[in-house]
């Protein structure tokens, strides 16, 4: 299922989610020179999704400014989130290191990326291919709502080897 987010209505979530983030965690826009390392990090941390997500991250990092945000602690990467990679107006892919989950990093990446989309002129964002296990996260974090009839959506027939 796909979900819809009203980007003009996420301001309250922004302050709440950033305040919950640890002081030593920085959310920032990725830089093009970090491309190989970010894609490798995605491959190592998400081996099942590595092939499609690596391709989408590469697309997000090919633009200036990049459509990819990362969470870091010092030089250690903790998570990532992209936008406008699969299609214009789409949020994702996104992921947080397993050891860092439950600390607000994913929510902060989500909100930062959605703010980037709003700054780029989008009024709405589509979160594509949301599984039932994360639906509640998006509903709570940014008020995302399910889009009726959106399954299987844009990811219906991917090419594979």
N, C-alpha and C positions, 0 to 999 in steps of 0.2 A: 504494500500500500504506500502511496505517496501522502505527504502531509504538507499543509500550507501554513506559512507564518506571515503575519502582518508586520512588516518591518517598521512601520511607523508607530507601532505599539509595544516596542520592546524596551523602552527606556527604564522602566522600573526594574526589570530583570537585570539590566546591565549593572546597576549600582549594587544590588544584592549579591550577585554572583561574583563580582570582582572583590567585594569586601570579604567574602569567605575564602578567598585564595591565599595560600601561604605567602609571606613576604618575600621569600627567596625564589618564587616562581614568576617568571616573566612571560607574558603573552605578547608576541610581536609578529609582524609580517615577515615572512621568509624572504631571503635574498636569492637571486638567481645563482650566485656562486656556491650556494649550499645545496643545489639541486641533487647532485649525485649522493651526497650523504643523507639527505632526507629520504630519497627513494630507497636507499639501502636500509635505512632505519625502518621504513614501512615494510619492506620485504622480511626483515628479521623479526619484527614484532607481530606481523599479521600474515604468516606464510600462506594461509588459505586464500586470502584476498589479494595477495601480493601482485599478481599479474594485472588485474584490472585497476587496482588502486594505484599501482606504480605508474601506469599510463595516465591516469587522471591527475595525479600529482605533477607529472611532467608537463601536462597541458597548463595546469594552474600556475606553475613556475615559469612558463614561457612568456607570460605577459608582464608588462611593466605598467603599474606596480603589480607584483605577484598576487595571485588569487589564492594564496596559501598562507595560513598563520601557523605558528609553532609555539609550543610551550617549552621553555628551557629553564634549567636550574644551573647557573654557571654555563658550562659548555655542553651539559648533558641534555639531550632532547627527551622530552616527556610525552609529547603528543603533537598532533597536527589536525588541521581542518582546512578544507578547500571550498572554493565556490566558483561557479561558472566553468567547471571542468567538463562535466558530462554534457551540459547544455546551458544556454544562458538562463539565469535565474535559479539554477539548482545549487543547493548546499550539499557538500560532501565530495569525496569521502572524508571521514574523520575517525580518529582513534587515539586512545591514550594507552601508554604502557601499562601492562597488567598490574605491576607493582605500585602504580600511582592512582589507580581507580578509586573512586569514592572520596576524593579530596577536593572536588570542585574544578579540576583542570578541564575536563571535557565540557562542562557547562560554560566555563570562561572562554574556551576556544570557540564554542558555538556562538556565544553572544558577540565576541570580537569579530568573528567572520561575518555574522549577520549585519553588524554595524558597517563593516567594509562594503557589503552589498548595498546597504542603504545609501552610503556615501557615493557609491557608483551610480546611483539613480534608480535602483530597484525599489518598488513599493511592497512587493511580496517576494518570498523565497519559497521554493519547493524543496522539500527534503524527500528524495526519491528512495524507493525500495526499503521503507522502514519495516523492520521486523517487529512482531508483537512484543518481544522482550525489551525493546527500547522505546516503544510508543509512549509509555508513561513518562519517560525522561523528557522527551520533547514537549509533551503537553504541559508538564510542570515547569520546565525551564523557560519556555518562551511562548506558551499558549498555542502551540501548533495544533491544527485540527486535521483530521483525516479527510482526504479527498475521495468521495464516493466514486466507485467505478475505476479507480486508478491502478488496479492490479491486473496485469503484470506491469503496466506502465512502460516507460522508455527502455527498460532493461530486458524487454521480452525475448529478444532473439539475438543474443550476442554471438559473434563469430568465435570459434575456439578451435584449437588444434587437436 
